[in-house]
Amino acid sequence: MKRQLPRINDLGRGMMEIFEGTDISFHGWVVAMTGSFLLGAAKGGLKGFGAIITTMFALVYGSKVSTGIVMPLLIVGDIFAVLYYHRHAQWSYLWKLMPWMLIGVLVGVWYGKELPEDAFKRGMAILIFISVILMWTLDRVKKYQVPDNRLFAGIMGGISGFATMVGNLAGPFSELYFLAIRMPKQMFIGTTAWLFFITNMFKLPFHIWSWETINLHSLKIDLVLLPALLLGLWAGISLVKIIKQNQFRLIIMVLTALGALFIFFRN
């Protein structure tokens, strides 16, 4: 046990250096930790947090930089979700959406590579607003028929790919597609787990070598945020079986919209 103490102390000092080596306030770290927890809960099966997670990270780290910080956390959550929910995946539906999502990612890479931070954050804010509107709409169209054809899959897939590259905001758009085919909850979770895992792995090289938003410093931040993500994964799995998500969606949508306004007008 005595041999392990220096390692633990070194780890603690390393984390303190990360805290002290940034200009992020204590409150900023609390917001980031909360965002990481919600991300874990979402990957654990609780859907509807995507826009507010993006908003929280963008407010703390900046719009474009935050996309690279979130990416490794997303992939950790994706791996867990794939392992836990893989038996429920419906591959035939996944392949209808996947090619269009990858095309959308490439468009997002081109759009965002040289875009100034000011324009990037406004584009992200607009996407967040659209996501909130979609979330609100989804709560009200469940009684109505939504198109289920290749054209609709292509449109939703392309927009999802673009949104996930620019702001990690594919959730509401892909949710609309799966609503169209009336996919049960467990199948939806399992299918989207694979969908986002493959898409995020495809995005990873662009974040490293094209946008350069993933680097040693961003990975150190991810290391600090990882425990909150793991706790969120456990909470998501525990709550998905009993929770009624509609009780939270309105609050989430209001907070997300306010956060998007803050991003849009923030200097």
N, C-alpha and C positions, 0 to 999 in steps of 0.2 A: 504493500500500500504506500510506503514511504517513497518508492521509486516513481509512483504515479503522480505525486503531489506537484513536482516541478512542471509536468506536462499540463496539469489542470491550471496551475498558475500561469503558465505561458499562454494557454488558451484564453484565460480571463484577461491577461494583459493585451493579447492580440485584439480581442473584442473592444477593449477600452480604447485602443489606438484607432480602431475604425470609428468609434463614436467621436473621439476627439479630432480625428483627421478630416472631418466634414464640417460644413457650416450648417448642418441640420440641427434644429433645436430639439430639446427633450420632447416637446409636444409633437414635433414632426416625426420623431422615432415612434411615439405612441401610435400616431396615425398609420405609419408604415406597418407596424406590428399588427394593428387591427386589420389592415388590408391584407396582410399575409395570412392571418387567421381566417378571414372570409374566403380567401382564395382556396385554402385547404378545405373549408366547409363546402365550397362549390364543387371541388373535385371529389369530395366525399359523397356527393349526390344532391346537395341543396342548391337548386338552380335559382337564378335571378339576381346574383350579386355582381355579375360581370362589369356593368357600367360603373357601379359605385367603387369597385376595386380599382378600376382604371383611373377614376377621378381622384381617389385618395393618393395613389402613387404619383400621379401627375402633379398634384398640389405640393407634394413633399420634394420630389426630385426634378421636376420639370417634365414637359410633355414627352419629348423624344428620348431623353435619357432614361425615363422611367420604363419605356418599352423594353429596353435591354435588361434592366434590373428584374423586371417581372418574368422574362422569358425562362431563365433556369428554374425559377419557382414553379412556373407552369409545367415544365417538363417533369419535375419531381412529382407533382400532383398527378400528371397524366400517367406516369408509370404506375403509380399506386392504383389509379382508377382502372387502368387496363387490367392489372392483375386481379383486382377485386370484382370487377363487373364484366369481364371479357365474355363470360358464358352467355350474356344477354345480347351481345352485339348482333345486328342484322346486316351482314355484309352486302347484300344486294342493294339495300338503300344507301349504304355508305359509299359504294362505288359510283352511284348516280351523282352524288354531290362532290366527291373528292377532286376529280379533274378540274372542275370549275373553280373550286377553292384555291387550288395551286396556281391557276391562271390569275386569279384575283390577288394572290400574294405577290406575284411578279409585278403586277401593275402597282401595287402598294410600295414595293421596293423602289421602282422607278420614280413614283410620285414623291416619296419621302426622302430620298437620298440627299439631295442638295437643297431641300426646302428649309428656309430660315425657321428658327424656333418659334418666332411670333406667328408665322403662317401655319406652322405645324400644330401649335396648340389650339388655334382657332378651328382648324380642320378636325382635330380630335374632339373639341367641344361640340361641334356640329354633329359628329358621329354619336357622341354620348346622348345628345338631345334626341336624335333619331331613334337610338336604342330605347330610351325612356318611352317615347311615343309608341314604339313597337310593343314594349312590355305592357303598356296601358291598353293597347289595341287587342293584344293576345288574350287579356282577361275578359274581353267582351265579344270576341268572335268565335268562341268555342262552340256556339250553337249554330254557326253558319258554315257553309261549305267553302273551303279554301282550295284553290287549284292544285291538282296533283298531276303534273305532266313534266316532260323533259325541259320545256321552255322555262317553267317556273323553277325547276331544280337548277337550271343553268343560271338564272338571274340571282336566286338566293345564294347559290354556291359562289358565284363571282363576287357579290357584295360581301359575303362572309369572309372570303379570302382577303379582300382589300381591307376590310374593317379589322381583321385580326392582325394584319401586318402593321397598320398605322396606329392602332390603339388597343390590340388584344380584345376586340369587341365583336367577335363572331357570334357569341351566344344568342342574342335576340333574333338575329337573322336566320341562323340555322334552326332555332326553335320554331320559327314560323313555318319552315319547310316540314319539320317533323310533325307539327300540328296538322298539316295538310293530309298526312297519311295516317293520322289517328294512332300514332305509335304509343303503346303502353309505357308507363313510367320507367320500369326496369329496363326495357328494351331501349328506350330513349337514352338512359344513362350509359348503358353499355356501348351503344353505337356511337354516341358523341365522345365517349372516352377514347375510342380508337381514332375517330375523326380528328380530334384536336391533337392527339399524340403525333399522328403522322404529319399533320399540318405544321405543328410547332417544330418538329425535327427538320422539316423542310425549310422553315424560316431561320433556323439557328445559324447556318453559315452566313446569311445576309447580315444578321445582327453583328457577327464577329468581324467579317472582312469588308462588308460594303458600308454599312452604317457605323460600324465600330462602336456600338452601344454596349457590347459585352466585352469587358476587359477585366484585368486583375482586380481593380478597385471595385467594380460592380459585383464581382463574385464574392468579395469580402463582405459587402453589404448583404448579399444573399445568405451568406453563412450566419450572420446575426439574425436574419429574419426566418431562417429555416425552422427553429423550434416552434414558432407561432404557426407556421404552415402545417407542421405535423400534428399539433394540437387541434387545428381546424379540421384536418382529415378525420381524426378520431371523432370530433363533435359532429361532423357531417354524416358519417356512417351511423352514429348513434341516433341522430335526430331525424334522418330521412324517413325512417319507418313510422314515426309518430307525429311529426310536425305538420301543421297545415300552413303551407307557405303563403297562402293568400293573406294571412294575418299580417305578414311582414312586407308584402310587395308594395303596398301603397306608401309606407314609410320610406322604403328603399328608393322608390321612384322620386319622391319629393326631395330627399337628401341628395340624390344623384343629380337631379335637375339644378338644384342650388349650387352644387359643386361645379357643374359644367358652366354655369353663369360666372362663377368665380374664376375658372380657368380662362374663359373667353375674354374677360375684362381685366385680368390680372396683368400688371406691367412686368 
